[in-house]
Amino acid sequence: MALEFRALSKDEITRLQEQGCTCSDWTGIKVAQSFDPERVRFIHFSGKVEIGELKETITFHGGVKKPAGISQATIHNCKIGNNAYINNISTYIANYIIEDNVVIDNVDLLAVEQESSFGNGTEAVVVNEAGGREIPIYDHLSAHTAYVIAFYRHRPKVIENLQKMIAAYTKSVTSSMGVLAKGARIINCRIIKNVKVGPATIIEGVSRLENGSINSCPEAPVYIGPGVFAEDFIVCSGSKISDGAIISKCFVGQGTELAKQYSAENSVFFANCGGFHGEACAIFAGPYTVTHHKSTLLIAGLFSFLNAGSGTNQSNHMYKLGPVHQGIVERGSKTASDSYMLWPAKVGAFTVVMGRHYRNSDTSDLPFSYLIEHEDESILVPGANLRSVGTVRDARKWPKRDKRKDPKKLDYINFKLLSPYTIQKMLNGCKLLTNLKLSSGTTSDYYTYHSCKIKSSSLDHGIELYQIGIDKFLGNCLIKRLENKQLKNIDGLQATLSPETDIGTGKWLDLAGLFAPEESIEKMLERIENGSIGTLEQVTEAFRAIHDDYPKYEWAWAAGVLQQRIGKTIDKITAEDIIEMTTKWKEAVVELDHRLYTDAKKEFANTAQIGYGIDGDEQTKHGDFAQVRGIFEKDGFVSEIEKHIASKTKLGDELISRMEKLR
């Protein structure tokens, strides 16, 4: 857009006037050296206006080509780059820097009024609808920074300093001039006020956009489509908002899609979320929070990697002191159709919630469970979701469904199903269930824990499943640590097993997609408090470093647990210990895979074939089912399980073989 501009000549002014153009002061109009007045018609100019070169042809939908130019508009205080196409503006365009190759066609109003921060600094009142967890949104907000701001209110100096950083950034982007960046297209729209538009953005058919930033980029364009109403918002690269969606005071993260009349207010959505038909109010939607159904309401809660079924609902209002209650649904959970939870409640990671729950349960130390309603009681089945083929399918599909194409990712996402975060909960769960059984007596049919009932058989199976999960994870870490290591003696083995860091041996956290040792987060927060982390860029860098160091931290934690379980320190571990742990790992892998195999087989049972072969006999039914769904033995996921058993068995045997040489 960098050009030398000059004043209009008298002949050019005359030509423009002949073509229906008007201006009270032509000296305020500057043009590029090669300006062609032929391409400017029926324009009213006011204020200071700059116009770049208008030489090229613009291609529209369907291959229609039109010459770059400006026609039928009022232009006030604008800088227009090269080869813009501006046509049929009902009221006016005011106070915008319009970069090269921008298209503005058939728009009612496009203007910046006074100074604007373009949505930056807007406070989204998340999780607690009555307030107290407000997140000031800004262009580069990550899920992890937002998590700290929302949930670390017990560290007021951290919150104060982060708020100051965001306020400083907001001030730096505040301007009386908006930007329509290179290649943006705004077509058939009504009212757009105080909106900053990034490169390659496509906005078409919107009803109203006000006070927002659309942070598009050429690698990951943003699409804002028909019927959208949005105010006080930030929209990140690769996202899509369309089909009559209504958003207010919202942050929309990278690769997120809100469409089909979805409504959201005072909410933040991070990477790869999806909202369709339903409603969100005061939610913190961590990465991959997805809801597809018209009757679904998510309100006043923290969610991530969530799949919300139709009719999912929660209540945060007891009609006493207002909507002050909140809920936490940890990563990977699902809610079945017509599920309901009364806040406050806390749902453990990778839990399936079925039915209606009124008793304020907390199952956070019992992950991978089923939470089921039976006769108005909340029944918990610990660990049952570990053997579900759906859980493994989810864990595999998330990385494949990462729609972020922007080279600069805002959220640092760890997709691991088994991690120190989930395994520590399984360890806690084993202790908890064992103590529950001891304290309540071994003859009980049911045990009660945090307003949930657990059947005796479910409790025993839960302990068994958690032990399998723990053995599998520890074995995974051990195999990875010793993979491709040519060890000559026991000293070499012990040296290889020694962690590179002491950080990671304690409690682990999930900061909306980022797994981190509590110790590393505490150190980071201390640095924010004392000012050694003083900018938003430094905050982002600190989170990135923690994410990058995950493998080191993971092994430090796993090594600590392994030492506890075998009763030896690293410098005392022998080849026999490794062989024993590897054997346990093989057994855990095979056992869990066999359970997944059995679970997958249910999808091909006779009951699954009901409704197939609609007009035929039994043979027709089986034939129809085979054509539509396939055959169990040839199913892709089933084949993966079989290959997984074989490959992991081979991997374990290879390590055992290497260890036998060290005996």
Secondary structure as GFF3:
##gff-version 3
##sequence-region A 1 663
A	DSSP	beta_strand	5	7	.	.	.	ID=ss1
A	DSSP	alpha_helix	10	18	.	.	.	ID=ss2
A	DSSP	beta_strand	22	23	.	.	.	ID=ss3
A	DSSP	three_ten_helix	26	28	.	.	.	ID=ss4
A	DSSP	beta_strand	29	32	.	.	.	ID=ss5
A	DSSP	three_ten_helix	37	39	.	.	.	ID=ss6
A	DSSP	beta_strand	40	51	.	.	.	ID=ss7
A	DSSP	beta_strand	57	59	.	.	.	ID=ss8
A	DSSP	three_ten_helix	61	63	.	.	.	ID=ss9
A	DSSP	beta_strand	65	67	.	.	.	ID=ss10
A	DSSP	beta_strand	69	80	.	.	.	ID=ss11
A	DSSP	beta_strand	85	98	.	.	.	ID=ss12
A	DSSP	beta_strand	103	111	.	.	.	ID=ss13
A	DSSP	beta_strand	123	125	.	.	.	ID=ss14
A	DSSP	beta_strand	134	136	.	.	.	ID=ss15
A	DSSP	alpha_helix	143	151	.	.	.	ID=ss16
A	DSSP	alpha_helix	156	173	.	.	.	ID=ss17
A	DSSP	beta_strand	178	180	.	.	.	ID=ss18
A	DSSP	beta_strand	185	197	.	.	.	ID=ss19
A	DSSP	beta_strand	202	204	.	.	.	ID=ss20
A	DSSP	beta_strand	208	215	.	.	.	ID=ss21
A	DSSP	beta_strand	223	224	.	.	.	ID=ss22
A	DSSP	beta_strand	229	236	.	.	.	ID=ss23
A	DSSP	beta_strand	240	241	.	.	.	ID=ss24
A	DSSP	beta_strand	246	252	.	.	.	ID=ss25
A	DSSP	beta_strand	257	259	.	.	.	ID=ss26
A	DSSP	beta_strand	263	269	.	.	.	ID=ss27
A	DSSP	beta_strand	274	276	.	.	.	ID=ss28
A	DSSP	beta_strand	279	281	.	.	.	ID=ss29
A	DSSP	beta_strand	284	285	.	.	.	ID=ss30
A	DSSP	beta_strand	290	291	.	.	.	ID=ss31
A	DSSP	beta_strand	297	299	.	.	.	ID=ss32
A	DSSP	beta_strand	301	303	.	.	.	ID=ss33
A	DSSP	beta_strand	307	308	.	.	.	ID=ss34
A	DSSP	beta_strand	313	315	.	.	.	ID=ss35
A	DSSP	beta_strand	327	329	.	.	.	ID=ss36
A	DSSP	beta_strand	334	335	.	.	.	ID=ss37
A	DSSP	beta_strand	340	342	.	.	.	ID=ss38
A	DSSP	beta_strand	345	347	.	.	.	ID=ss39
A	DSSP	beta_strand	352	354	.	.	.	ID=ss40
A	DSSP	beta_strand	356	357	.	.	.	ID=ss41
A	DSSP	beta_strand	370	374	.	.	.	ID=ss42
A	DSSP	beta_strand	377	381	.	.	.	ID=ss43
A	DSSP	three_ten_helix	384	387	.	.	.	ID=ss44
A	DSSP	alpha_helix	389	400	.	.	.	ID=ss45
A	DSSP	alpha_helix	420	440	.	.	.	ID=ss46
A	DSSP	beta_strand	446	449	.	.	.	ID=ss47
A	DSSP	beta_strand	452	455	.	.	.	ID=ss48
A	DSSP	alpha_helix	456	482	.	.	.	ID=ss49
A	DSSP	alpha_helix	490	497	.	.	.	ID=ss50
A	DSSP	beta_strand	508	511	.	.	.	ID=ss51
A	DSSP	beta_strand	514	517	.	.	.	ID=ss52
A	DSSP	alpha_helix	518	530	.	.	.	ID=ss53
A	DSSP	alpha_helix	536	548	.	.	.	ID=ss54
A	DSSP	alpha_helix	550	566	.	.	.	ID=ss55
A	DSSP	three_ten_helix	570	572	.	.	.	ID=ss56
A	DSSP	alpha_helix	575	601	.	.	.	ID=ss57
A	DSSP	three_ten_helix	602	604	.	.	.	ID=ss58
A	DSSP	three_ten_helix	606	609	.	.	.	ID=ss59
A	DSSP	alpha_helix	618	629	.	.	.	ID=ss60
A	DSSP	three_ten_helix	632	634	.	.	.	ID=ss61
A	DSSP	alpha_helix	636	660	.	.	.	ID=ss62
###
